[in-house]
Amino acid sequence: MKLNRRSLAVLAIAAAVLCLAAVGLVIWRAQRALGGAEQALATRERLPVEVRAVSAQPNPGFEAMSAPAIFKGAAAFAGRLYLSGPAGLYAYSADGALDHIYRTGFDLPAAPLGAMRVGTLADARQPELLIATAGEGVLAFDGHQFRQIRPVEPAARDVTALLPLRSGRLLIGTRKSGLLAWDGKELRQFHPTTDGIYVTALAGDEAELWIGTLDHGLLHWRGGQTERIGEERGLPDARVEAIALDGALDGASVYVGTPVGVAEIREGRVARVLARGRYARALLPDAGALLVGQVEAGVLRVPLGAESPVSGLRRPISLSRETNPASFETVEQFLAAGDSNYALTTDALLRQTADGEWRGALTGGESLLTDRDVSSLMVASDGRVWVGYFDRGVDILPATGGAATHIEDEHIFCVNRIVEHQRTGTVAVATANGLAMFDRDGKLKQVLTRASGLIADHVTDVAQYGDGWVAATPAGITFLDLSGAHSLYAFQGLVNNHVYALGLSPGEPRQLMVGTLGGLSLLADGAVRRNLTTANSGLKHNWITGLVPAGDGWLIGTYGGGVARMGADGAVTATEATREGVVVNPGAMLADGGLVLVGTLGQGLLVGDTTRTRWRAVTAGLPSLNVTALAIGKGVVYVGTENGLVRIAESKL
């Protein structure tokens, strides 16, 4: 049958209408997805937030003691390279010179810095360097000034990942509050399916978003709905470390790094697993291959051609060839800037050369200390400062300056307490694997363990006791003297076996105070005379973490109830520092004359008075608000934190 011109015209018009309708449907669906996202975000709970300029912190006189730089993030911004970490923000010029360090606790809020992104937010007129912090929200830096996007809720300030969007919104991943969204005016929860999750990585845009989590696998958000991809759907592990997008291949691919391999996702499904068994911390697609940054194993280059098997590489790859130097530490991040690829390790930024090697380094410079995580401090009678670390042994700093002596072995690594015997000059170092005894010259003489008579290997505290010692452990206490070792625990009346703090009264008769997980025991002549708990005294919490003599009584540090006072009559009463939620860190209490210092978990340094017990909190000038160790000597106070060591003249406190 032949069609006339009119029929052909009608068919053409109908076809055009159908095409326009199809195009309109696609546009409508896209707009609906974006509109749905906006509507969903608008109906989410609004969180109170402060946006304020950041200026130098009002330092009362703290001086930082140089510690190794640790890096967590890298970014190229305004012609410079920036590295972030617990100590602050390091700015390098184009030629690699370290131009400036913006220090946490001094130039910036006292919170470790983490991941960084560059973006233009709705409340800014130009691109900014956006920096995640562990406790102070987000910092935005325009190259000259910092501003802070600080949620009022503490959990919302613990930021783990950032993703600026082209719309001007900023997606903020957190440790406990899930995924948040900042639009320049309001901060809201992103979506019900992302509330309360631990966000580890973010990638994508408004229309399609990929969210990595600590233990819930990968979340794929699209069109107002969230789909979970977990181990049951082929993801190698429920913990997601990194996400990378690659549209250079046929069809966009999403690469997801986990502790046991990399999943390649296409069309919403796991297509294959690359580098199976490798701990993939960072990812970067690169010219038909995938760069995999590993934990303590350097960079692995995985070909992405069809010949690559699902299980990973067809033949073994030489790590010494792929990682230069071979002693590469953990790769935290890759950065593609200009024509170069960079690999950020925990202590340097390396650049990939034309032949695939990783050479050249940006570092944080020389340091006096071995580590940043200080767990114990002691100023010896000869003026030397002993610094114990959470997992790096001990540094001995000379009294007259110069290099530190570092001591670390299978016994001396996790240090809880350092005490000098005032009569013999012997230094006892309580560790998680025994009690190490040093002579007055700093030479290790012996390590005492259960085999030597201790009731347990893990020594939480140690104190001078007559001509000998008393050691605290999770199984009770052990007395060490010329007669040998003898122990006391709950069977002999101790209120609880797990002992955290020891204190010896200065007067006569000598009284030993034993702080435990279940209350306080008062000992005389090696026997328990009295036990105090929340049930029979004024204690607000049973977990005792610190004990120091104060006037005619004691100050008692607790885990969760601040500081209480026990008078000469044995009655326990509250002080101004007896506050619910205030955690006194184990061993972080000292008294010197009328001055009392208390280190807290997250609330800085408490400064009190032994007689009137008036308190004030000091936070400015500290590299972290988690104060873990204290020492005083020759008019100088040393304050150890999880992020470094500072000192200050005692008179300024």
Secondary structure as the mmCIF struct_conf table of DSSP 4:
data_model
#
loop_
_struct_conf.conf_type_id
_struct_conf.id
_struct_conf.beg_label_comp_id
_struct_conf.beg_label_asym_id
_struct_conf.beg_label_seq_id
_struct_conf.end_label_comp_id
_struct_conf.end_label_asym_id
_struct_conf.end_label_seq_id
HELX_LH_PP_P HELX_LH_PP_P1 LYS A 2 ASN A 4
HELX_RH_AL_P HELX_RH_AL_P1 ARG A 5 ALA A 42
TURN_TY1_P TURN_TY1_P1 THR A 43 THR A 43
BEND BEND1 ARG A 44 ARG A 44
HELX_LH_PP_P HELX_LH_PP_P2 GLU A 45 GLU A 45
STRN STRN1 ARG A 46 LEU A 47
STRN STRN2 VAL A 49 VAL A 54
BEND BEND2 PRO A 60 GLY A 61
STRN STRN3 GLU A 63 MET A 65
HELX_LH_PP_P HELX_LH_PP_P3 SER A 66 SER A 66
STRN STRN4 GLY A 73 PHE A 77
TURN_TY1_P TURN_TY1_P2 ALA A 78 GLY A 79
STRN STRN5 ARG A 80 GLY A 85
TURN_TY1_P TURN_TY1_P3 PRO A 86 ALA A 87
STRN STRN6 GLY A 88 TYR A 92
TURN_TY1_P TURN_TY1_P4 ALA A 94 ASP A 95
BEND BEND3 GLY A 96 GLY A 96
STRN STRN7 LEU A 98 ARG A 103
STRN STRN8 THR A 104 THR A 104
TURN_TY1_P TURN_TY1_P5 GLY A 105 ASP A 107
STRN STRN9 LEU A 108 LEU A 108
BEND BEND4 ALA A 110 ALA A 111
STRN STRN10 LEU A 113 GLY A 119
TURN_TY1_P TURN_TY1_P6 ALA A 122 ASP A 123
BEND BEND5 ARG A 125 GLN A 126
STRN STRN11 GLU A 128 THR A 133
STRN STRN12 ALA A 134 ALA A 134
BEND BEND6 GLY A 135 GLU A 136
STRN STRN13 VAL A 138 PHE A 141
BEND BEND7 GLY A 143 HIS A 144
STRN STRN14 PHE A 146 PRO A 151
BEND BEND8 VAL A 152 GLU A 153
HELX_RH_3T_P HELX_RH_3T_P1 PRO A 154 ARG A 157
STRN STRN15 ASP A 158 ASP A 158
STRN STRN16 VAL A 159 PRO A 164
TURN_TY1_P TURN_TY1_P7 ARG A 166 SER A 167
BEND BEND9 GLY A 168 GLY A 168
STRN STRN17 LEU A 170 THR A 174
BEND BEND10 ARG A 175 SER A 177
STRN STRN18 LEU A 179 TRP A 182
BEND BEND11 GLY A 184 LYS A 185
STRN STRN19 LEU A 187 GLN A 189
HELX_RH_3T_P HELX_RH_3T_P2 PRO A 192 THR A 194
TURN_TY1_P TURN_TY1_P8 ASP A 195 GLY A 196
STRN STRN20 VAL A 199 GLY A 204
BEND BEND12 GLU A 206 ALA A 207
STRN STRN21 GLU A 208 THR A 213
BEND BEND13 LEU A 214 HIS A 216
STRN STRN22 LEU A 218 ARG A 222
TURN_TY1_P TURN_TY1_P9 GLY A 223 GLY A 224
STRN STRN23 GLN A 225 ILE A 229
HELX_RH_3T_P HELX_RH_3T_P3 GLU A 231 ARG A 233
TURN_TY1_P TURN_TY1_P10 GLY A 234 GLY A 234
BEND BEND14 PRO A 236 PRO A 236
BEND BEND15 ALA A 238 ALA A 238
STRN STRN24 ALA A 242 ASP A 246
BEND BEND16 ALA A 248 GLY A 251
STRN STRN25 SER A 253 THR A 258
TURN_TY1_P TURN_TY1_P11 PRO A 259 VAL A 260
STRN STRN26 GLY A 261 ARG A 266
TURN_TY1_P TURN_TY1_P12 GLU A 267 GLY A 268
STRN STRN27 ARG A 269 LEU A 274
BEND BEND17 ALA A 275 ALA A 275
TURN_TY1_P TURN_TY1_P13 ARG A 276 GLY A 277
STRN STRN28 ALA A 280 ASP A 286
TURN_TY1_P TURN_TY1_P14 ALA A 287 GLY A 288
STRN STRN29 ALA A 289 GLN A 294
BEND BEND18 VAL A 295 ALA A 297
STRN STRN30 VAL A 299 PRO A 303
BEND BEND19 GLY A 305 GLY A 305
TURN_TY1_P TURN_TY1_P15 ALA A 306 GLU A 307
BEND BEND20 SER A 308 SER A 308
TURN_TY1_P TURN_TY1_P16 VAL A 310 SER A 311
BEND BEND21 GLY A 312 GLY A 312
BEND BEND22 ARG A 314 ARG A 315
HELX_RH_AL_P HELX_RH_AL_P2 LEU A 319 GLU A 322
BEND BEND23 THR A 323 PRO A 325
TURN_TY1_P TURN_TY1_P17 ALA A 326 SER A 327
STRN STRN31 VAL A 331 ALA A 337
TURN_TY1_P TURN_TY1_P18 GLY A 338 ASP A 339
STRN STRN32 SER A 340 THR A 345
BEND BEND24 THR A 346 ASP A 347
STRN STRN33 LEU A 349 GLN A 352
TURN_TY1_P TURN_TY1_P19 ALA A 354 ASP A 355
BEND BEND25 GLY A 356 GLY A 356
STRN STRN34 TRP A 358 LEU A 362
BEND BEND26 LEU A 368 THR A 370
BEND BEND27 ARG A 372 ARG A 372
STRN STRN35 VAL A 374 VAL A 379
TURN_TY1_P TURN_TY1_P20 SER A 381 ASP A 382
BEND BEND28 GLY A 383 GLY A 383
STRN STRN36 VAL A 385 TYR A 389
BEND BEND29 PHE A 390 ARG A 392
STRN STRN37 VAL A 394 LEU A 397
TURN_TY1_P TURN_TY1_P21 ALA A 399 THR A 400
BEND BEND30 GLY A 402 GLY A 402
HELX_LH_PP_P HELX_LH_PP_P4 ALA A 403 ALA A 404
STRN STRN38 THR A 405 ILE A 407
BEND BEND31 ASP A 409 CYS A 414
STRN STRN39 VAL A 415 GLU A 420
TURN_TY1_P TURN_TY1_P22 GLN A 422 THR A 424
STRN STRN40 VAL A 427 THR A 431
TURN_TY1_P TURN_TY1_P23 ALA A 432 ASN A 433
STRN STRN41 GLY A 434 PHE A 438
TURN_TY1_P TURN_TY1_P24 ARG A 440 ASP A 441
BEND BEND32 GLY A 442 GLY A 442
STRN STRN42 LEU A 444 LEU A 448
HELX_RH_3T_P HELX_RH_3T_P4 ARG A 450 SER A 452
TURN_TY1_P TURN_TY1_P25 GLY A 453 GLY A 453
BEND BEND33 ILE A 455 ILE A 455
BEND BEND34 ASP A 457 ASP A 457
STRN STRN43 ASP A 461 TYR A 465
TURN_TY1_P TURN_TY1_P26 GLY A 466 ASP A 467
STRN STRN44 GLY A 468 THR A 473
TURN_TY1_P TURN_TY1_P27 PRO A 474 ALA A 475
STRN STRN45 GLY A 476 ASP A 481
TURN_TY1_P TURN_TY1_P28 LEU A 482 SER A 483
STRN STRN46 GLY A 484 LEU A 488
HELX_RH_3T_P HELX_RH_3T_P5 ALA A 490 GLN A 492
TURN_TY1_P TURN_TY1_P29 GLY A 493 GLY A 493
BEND BEND35 VAL A 495 VAL A 495
BEND BEND36 ASN A 497 ASN A 497
STRN STRN47 VAL A 499 LEU A 504
BEND BEND37 PRO A 506 PRO A 509
STRN STRN48 LEU A 512 THR A 516
TURN_TY1_P TURN_TY1_P30 LEU A 517 GLY A 518
STRN STRN49 GLY A 519 ALA A 524
TURN_TY1_P TURN_TY1_P31 ASP A 525 GLY A 526
STRN STRN50 ALA A 527 LEU A 532
TURN_TY1_P TURN_TY1_P32 THR A 534 ASN A 536
BEND BEND38 SER A 537 GLY A 538
BEND BEND39 LYS A 540 LYS A 540
BEND BEND40 ASN A 542 ASN A 542
STRN STRN51 ILE A 544 ALA A 550
TURN_TY1_P TURN_TY1_P33 GLY A 551 ASP A 552
STRN STRN52 GLY A 553 THR A 558
STRN STRN53 TYR A 559 TYR A 559
BEND BEND41 GLY A 560 GLY A 561
STRN STRN54 VAL A 563 MET A 566
TURN_TY1_P TURN_TY1_P34 ALA A 568 ASP A 569
BEND BEND42 GLY A 570 GLY A 570
STRN STRN55 VAL A 572 ALA A 574
TURN_TY1_P TURN_TY1_P35 GLU A 576 ALA A 577
TURN_TY1_P TURN_TY1_P36 GLU A 580 GLY A 581
HELX_LH_PP_P HELX_LH_PP_P5 VAL A 582 VAL A 582
STRN STRN56 VAL A 583 VAL A 583
STRN STRN57 VAL A 584 ASP A 592
TURN_TY1_P TURN_TY1_P37 GLY A 593 GLY A 594
STRN STRN58 LEU A 595 THR A 600
STRN STRN59 LEU A 601 LEU A 601
BEND BEND43 GLY A 602 GLN A 603
STRN STRN60 LEU A 605 ASP A 609
TURN_TY1_P TURN_TY1_P38 THR A 610 ARG A 612
STRN STRN61 ARG A 616 VAL A 618
TURN_TY1_P TURN_TY1_P39 ALA A 620 GLY A 621
BEND BEND44 PRO A 623 PRO A 623
BEND BEND45 LEU A 625 LEU A 625
STRN STRN62 ASN A 626 ASN A 626
STRN STRN63 VAL A 627 GLY A 633
TURN_TY1_P TURN_TY1_P40 LYS A 634 GLY A 635
STRN STRN64 VAL A 636 THR A 641
TURN_TY1_P TURN_TY1_P41 GLU A 642 ASN A 643
STRN STRN65 GLY A 644 ALA A 649
HELX_RH_3T_P HELX_RH_3T_P6 GLU A 650 LYS A 652
#
